[in-house]
Amino acid sequence: MRDLFFIKDYAELYEEIEGGNCEVFEFEHPTGSVYHQFIKREIPIPLEGGPYFDLMTPYGYGGPVITKLVEEARKDELVSHFCKAFKDYCQKHNIVSEFVRFHPLACNAKDFNSCYTVHFRRNTTGITLKGFEDPVQEEFSSSTRKRIRKALRDGVTYRITRNPTDLNHFQDIYTKTMERVGAEDFYFFDDVYFSKMMDNLGEQIILVEAIFDSQVIGAELHFHSGSVIHTHLSGTVEGDINHLSPVYVMTYAIVMWAKENGVEYIHSGGGVHPGHDDSLYLFKKRFGKNTEFDYYVGSRVWDKAMYDQLNRVTNADSENELFPAYRWS
């Protein structure tokens, strides 16, 4: 699977945010090939023989992915050879550790669990279009369908724009929404980010807006990547608009557009916290009763001696669940 999260144009959006550079390791072998892209960050701790680096998946999902497999029975062999070759690469480039956010739809955590220490993090949600003649009927809860019908009767409409020429209004709505809900800094993006997004991914951007009384009351950004749409960012205007259900209408709108354009899945992401009692997760499940995916993360220490030394220098607890420990001391 080679969708949005496995292309450099996407990863490059997060170079400045993550404080590193996007790099790609492409592995070729008689048994197949593997594509692996990541953000390479310099470790801000001066040590002899440095500088040293660590790797992480850009915001979203990624990890190594098999792009060609000659024979299914030889998959483990391919992964083994990749792991050895990538270890050599890391040693050559002073790379100490790596944190991976595996792709829930690509299922690459299962393929590479012999190369990384893999942990289940949470379920992510989605909407299945493939195989459903009417995905709204099949996937949306009855109360959700009722709210959408009411909002449309009350005069809420929607607009879908592919490859928009301007994201200023969306950015304003999104930023004010994050401020209103007290979101962490991680969820805020500056002008440079949105400008680069349009430059790098314009053809894949879908802007959905909910409109009432000629005013935009909600807006969402999605990425269209082959047979999948990934929901990226969403916001609503301030005020008494809950009864107009803008998020419900926008989700309905993207499902209708996706069905018409041959999309098989909409990936909506997960909740804020692990567990099926997370309020955001439960909200998203109202639109995808039958669909969810397993999200795994992975870690690997590529230079054990240097990793231990970094932990000693920073007084980090090597048993810390947060990885790499020296960045969380």
Buried (B, 14 or more C-beta within 10 A) or exposed (E): BEBBBBBEBBBBBBBEBBEBBBBEBEBEBEBBBBBBBBBBBBBEBEBEEEEBBBBBBBBBBBBBBBBEBBEEEBBEBBBBBBBEBBBEBBEEBBBBBBBBBBBBBBBBBEBBBEBBEBEEBBBBBBBBBEEBEEBBEBBBEEEBBEBBEBBBEEEBEBEBEBEBEEBEEBBBBBBBBBEEEEBEEEEEBEEEBBEBBBEBBEEBBBBBBBBBEEEBBBBBBBBBBEBBBBBBBBBBBEEEBEEBBBBBBBBBBBBBBBBEEEBBBBBBBBBEEBEEEBEBBEBBBBBBBEBBBBBBBBBBBBBEEBBBBBBEEBEBEEEBEEBBBBBEB
